[in-house]
Amino acid sequence: MPMTLTTLFKNNIDLVAAFRSVKQAMTDNIKRFSLPPKTAYKDKPSHGANAKVYLIGAGAGDAELLTLKAYRILQSAEVILVDWLVNEDIYQYFPKQAEVLFVGKKCGQHSLKQDQICQLLLAKAQQGKRVVRLKGGDPSIFGRLAEETLILQQHNIDFAVVPGITAATACAAYSGIPLTHRDCAQSVRFVTASLKNKDQEANWRLLAHEQDTLVFYMGLNKVATISDRLIAHGMRDDMPIAIIDKGSLSEQQVVCSTLSNIATDMSKYSLAGPALIIVGEVVNKRQSVSLELLDSQAMPMEQKSA
C-alpha cells in the first residue's frame, strides 16, 4: 500500500511528544556547547568527503506544508539545527539517530547568537556530517541565509538550499487575502519590521507611496508604529490592513481594519504571534476560505486508503 502524506503525519506521534518534552533540554545543551575560537576555523579544510549541508525551509505554520524534497533529505540527516518557527509536528520525521540541536530565536529570546549558529553549523559540517539547517518558512526570506551560506563557502563546504513556503503565501492562502489582484495590486513588497539596528528606520516615504501590496514580517509588536509611520508619510488613513496571527495553524486569527483603527481593533484579540501584516487594497478582496477542506479528516475514504 503506497504511503500517503496523511499516513506519514500520523506515524511516530510518540516521537513528537518526546521532542516537545526535551525541547528545553536541547536549548540548555546548546548553550553549553563549547565552540572553538574563530581562529581555529581559518583556512581549515572540510574533514571527510561526505560533509554536506542542506539549508531547508520547513514552510510556515501547518506541518503539512513541508515539501517532499525537504522530507526526503531529512530522512538521512545526521545533525539537525532547528529554528523556533519550525512546527513541532515535523520533528517526527527526524531520524532517531540524528543529533538535534535547538538554535531557535525569537524577539528577545535567542538560544544562540547568529554568529554562534554559523560557527556551530561549520563545526558540525567539518566533522564530515550530513547537516540539515531547518528553518521556518523559506530560508531566503528574512532567514539569515546569506550569512550561513557565506561561512560554508569560505570553508569549501558543499551546501544546497531547499525552498519552503514563506509566511506571506501561507497566510494569504489560509486567510483568503490575495497578495496580488488585477484591479488593485500588480506587485507585492516584503518588508521586515525587525531591522539590524534598533535605531534604524525603514524608508517610510517610499513605503507610504507604494501603490501595491506591503507585507510586513516580524511586526506584531510594532503595528501601531507601522500604521502611524505610513500615515505620517502620506498613506491614506483608511488604507486596509490585516494581521494574520498564527497563520495556517488551527489557532489562526485574522484581524482586518484600517491604518487609523488597527491599533484599537487588534486590542480586542489575544494575538501571541508569530504574525504577518498585510497592507493594501487586497485586504478588501478577502474571500471566505473553507479551511476544513484542508483537514486530513475531510479526505474521501477512498483517498485515505489509496
Order of alpha helices (4+ residues) and beta strands (2+ residues): alpha-alpha-beta-alpha-beta-beta-beta-beta-alpha-beta-alpha-beta-alpha-beta-alpha-beta-alpha-beta-beta-alpha-beta-alpha
